[in-house]
Amino acid sequence: DGWTAKNENKTASWHFYTGTKASGAGSLRYGLAGKKTWSAGFPNKGSVTSKAIAVPKGGKLSFFIHFDGEPGAGVHQFGLKVVEAGKEIDLWTKNGDLKGSTAGAWKPATADLSKWAGKTIQLRWWFDVAVQFPKEDGHGLAIDEMILSGDCQ
């Protein structure tokens, strides 16, 4: 709720997906709605941005990620950015933090938001198929159980 998608492909998009989830009713996924693929020609990229979030002292984002695409650094790219006053700052990336794929499983991950304590930010997930690749079937990229936590006051 409160997320805004910007999709640069007519068929692949960020959407609510019930096909794979860590828990609950579904997950946030980039791919073709109703299909087990994200193969959709080029350009094939998009982003989804949260509403404004006030970051508490000691802010930390925990989430689960599911990615069954190409683990190589130059093919499927994605990550999480902090948007502060219109400026995007890399927070978490496939190449820097995941270092590959999750091999069809849900993996826990965290991102440190403490340097934005007391500020209002937005979070932006992005996905980009940089090179067309044979393995564009499967669930693709899904995010679930995003929880923002902070220090007790």
Secondary structure, 3 states (H helix, E strand, C coil): CCCEEEECCCCEEEEEECCCCCCCCCEEEEEECCCCECCCCCCCEEEEECCCEECCCCCEEEEEEEECCCCCCCCEEEEEEEEECCEEEEEEEHHHHHCCCCCCCCEEEEEECHHHCCCEEEEEEEEEECCCCCCCECCCEEEEEEEEECCCC
